[in-house]
Every structure is written in C-alpha cells, then in structure tokens.
Amino acid sequence: MNRSLARIPALLLVLLFAFVGCKKSDSGAGATPAAKKPRIAYVCNGVADFWSIAKVGAEKAGSDLSANVSVHMPTEGISDQKRIVEDLITRGVDGIAISPIDPVNQTDLLNKVAKQTKLITHDSDAPASDRLLYIGVDNYAAGRLCGALVKEALPNGGSIMIFIGRLEQDNAKRRRQGVIDEVLGRPHNPTNYDVPGTVLKNDKYTILGTLTDQFDRVAGKAHVEDTLSKHPDIGCMVGLFGYNPPLILEALKQAGKLGKVQVVAFDEDAATLQSIKDGNVHGTVVQNPYMYGYKSVELLLALQKGDKTVIPASKFIDIPARQIRKDNVEAFWSDLKIKLGKRD
C-alpha cells in the first residue's frame, strides 16, 4: 500500500471507496435507464411540397414534446403505403397519423392498425374506420372557397376544367365537389357527388370535366396540353392538388397562353405563390400542412399518455382553409418561409 494512503484513517478509506462504488453503479449496468421517448409515425399519401411542410411541423412537435418522430412519404401509391404501415406496426410504434390513399378499400388495414396502436387520420379522412379522430380541413367547404375564386376569375362565365391527382381519397372527392357546387350555385350539401366525365353547366358556367393523373406529373401536364388542344377557348383551369397548378402553368407558358387562361389553385406550392404575385394565378386555397404535422404528433402523444379528453365529440379537429390572393400572398409566403426556416 502507498505510504500516504496508510496515513488516512481506516473509516475515511471505507467512505471513499463506497463513494467511488456508488458513482460507478450510477453509470454502469446497474443504473436505471432513462425513459424511452415515445415513437410516433406520420404517414403521408404521396410525395409533394405540401408534405415537406407537414414534415417540418411534425418534427418540430417531436422536438418540442420529446418524441421520436418519423415521417413517411409513399412513392408507389396504396401498396407502398400499406407496406409502410405494416412495417411500423411490426416495429411497435406508439402512434400513427395517416392520410389514407383509398379509405374505403383500406378500412380493414386501418382497423387492424387501430387495434395495435393509437391511430388518427390527417389531411384525408377514413370515417368508416376505427381511427380515433381526424385532423384537417373541411374539404367540401375548402372546395367551395376554391369555387368562389373561380367565379371571381370568370365573373362573366365561361368553361372550366378541373385537374386533380386522384379521386379515391376522401379529401379529393369532397374538395372537387365543393368547387362544382359553388360554381354552379348549388345549396351546401357535402353528400353530393357528380360522376367524373359528365359535363356540368348552368346559365353562366360549364364544367367540362375532371382529369386525374394518379400523381404522375407527366400525365398531369399532358392532360393540360390535351385540354388546350380540344378546348382552345377554355376560360379557367383549376388545379386541386399542390403539384397540379405548376403543371398547368408550365403547359400554358409553352402554349403561349400564360395570362390568357385563368388559373385557380389549391395549396401553397412556391410556383403557385410566385404566379399569384406575377398575376398569372388568380388565387389559391391553402390548408395548414405545418399544423397538420404538429397537431398530429401532439395529439398522439396525449393519447399515448391516456388523455382521451383531446378527442372531441365530432372526432374532427378543424384547421380551416383560407383564400390567398395578390393582396395577401406576400404576408402568407413570408410566414411560411419562417416556419420552414428559409430566408430570402
């Protein structure tokens, strides 16, 4: 033994070694592990700038509320979304927020998920499933806001074509129908449904049809080009998924008709917002994808902790849509850039 240690009283040595032993056990195998963060999955229905905004919101909520958040954007439609969800269940996540691609045909899958974890829907609902609640906009009401922009853009009437990704989604059906009912001056009735392919008209407006592209951008642009060829005097084109308006603008520019055909949009793609500023898009109806992501994570964490009071009687949390025109586009876009951490 070292001579200096020999001079220390025996009792003090005992206390010294006991203290060192305690410190080792605090950080060693015998230590109590820190509580694991809840794992929350945010599942989109495709790949789009809209979902990039929602992703920022979901991840911000994870950071603020101490949760591990993963965001999933299926690239191959319903089969890819199904694979993602099944993998998440296998991994035992604590909650899933999903925007169903085809809610009718995914009901069995969603009910299976709901039995194994907390399940909510966002952006597009699956009301017949066992999901706990839906977060999003009233898409029929939002569609009517979009229809009101069409009437502003074509005050004297004219012909209209609607472009959208797909109609299997609940939000797409309701959004399109809202546009149609508003343009044709029909009473408010979310249960209406006009079969695609039928020409619809009143004394001022003619809705030529609805063209879907299944998220295929090449097909989406081709639909616009075909419309211009078949209906050279068309008055307005309406793009109801975020990527549709930029495709419309591309085709109009190439045809030399930019600014000659009215464009009404949905969502907040940068090309759409810039074109509102430039006067080539009359206006757009925006949702709040950032808040869809944030609120989805926030609510799933509350549910994971056993707080059922966050579920309203309606099982619907409304995050209202709003119209963006030239007079408010700059303020809206500036706020969006701040949320996304971007600088001009």
Order of alpha helices (4+ residues) and beta strands (2+ residues): alpha-alpha-beta-alpha-beta-alpha-beta-alpha-beta-beta-alpha-beta-alpha-beta-beta-alpha-beta-alpha-beta-alpha-beta-alpha-beta-beta-alpha
